[in-house]
Amino acid sequence: MNWDDLRLFLAVARSGSISGAAKSLGVQHSTVSRRMRQFQQKLGARLIERKQGGYALTRAGEKV
């Protein structure tokens, strides 16, 4: 597992948004979005889901 992927996931989980995570990490929101898709594909599980006010963790995301 790539530790940078975990750092990115944690930023999304803490901020509740892709743009918030991008801002805190100093990268573009498109980078965070792409990398989260790749990370979830590698794990074979959906970790976050889009909600009305941002993103929320799925059960698999909570376990991570």
Secondary structure as a PSIPRED ss2 file (coil, helix, strand):
# PSIPRED VFORMAT (PSIPRED V4.0)

   1 M C   1.000  0.000  0.000
   2 N C   1.000  0.000  0.000
   3 W H   0.000  1.000  0.000
   4 D H   0.000  1.000  0.000
   5 D H   0.000  1.000  0.000
   6 L H   0.000  1.000  0.000
   7 R H   0.000  1.000  0.000
   8 L H   0.000  1.000  0.000
   9 F H   0.000  1.000  0.000
  10 L H   0.000  1.000  0.000
  11 A H   0.000  1.000  0.000
  12 V H   0.000  1.000  0.000
  13 A H   0.000  1.000  0.000
  14 R H   0.000  1.000  0.000
  15 S H   0.000  1.000  0.000
  16 G C   1.000  0.000  0.000
  17 S C   1.000  0.000  0.000
  18 I H   0.000  1.000  0.000
  19 S H   0.000  1.000  0.000
  20 G H   0.000  1.000  0.000
  21 A H   0.000  1.000  0.000
  22 A H   0.000  1.000  0.000
  23 K H   0.000  1.000  0.000
  24 S H   0.000  1.000  0.000
  25 L H   0.000  1.000  0.000
  26 G C   1.000  0.000  0.000
  27 V C   1.000  0.000  0.000
  28 Q C   1.000  0.000  0.000
  29 H H   0.000  1.000  0.000
  30 S H   0.000  1.000  0.000
  31 T H   0.000  1.000  0.000
  32 V H   0.000  1.000  0.000
  33 S H   0.000  1.000  0.000
  34 R H   0.000  1.000  0.000
  35 R H   0.000  1.000  0.000
  36 M H   0.000  1.000  0.000
  37 R H   0.000  1.000  0.000
  38 Q H   0.000  1.000  0.000
  39 F H   0.000  1.000  0.000
  40 Q H   0.000  1.000  0.000
  41 Q H   0.000  1.000  0.000
  42 K H   0.000  1.000  0.000
  43 L H   0.000  1.000  0.000
  44 G C   1.000  0.000  0.000
  45 A C   1.000  0.000  0.000
  46 R C   1.000  0.000  0.000
  47 L C   1.000  0.000  0.000
  48 I E   0.000  0.000  1.000
  49 E E   0.000  0.000  1.000
  50 R E   0.000  0.000  1.000
  51 K E   0.000  0.000  1.000
  52 Q C   1.000  0.000  0.000
  53 G C   1.000  0.000  0.000
  54 G E   0.000  0.000  1.000
  55 Y E   0.000  0.000  1.000
  56 A E   0.000  0.000  1.000
  57 L E   0.000  0.000  1.000
  58 T C   1.000  0.000  0.000
  59 R H   0.000  1.000  0.000
  60 A H   0.000  1.000  0.000
  61 G H   0.000  1.000  0.000
  62 E H   0.000  1.000  0.000
  63 K H   0.000  1.000  0.000
  64 V C   1.000  0.000  0.000
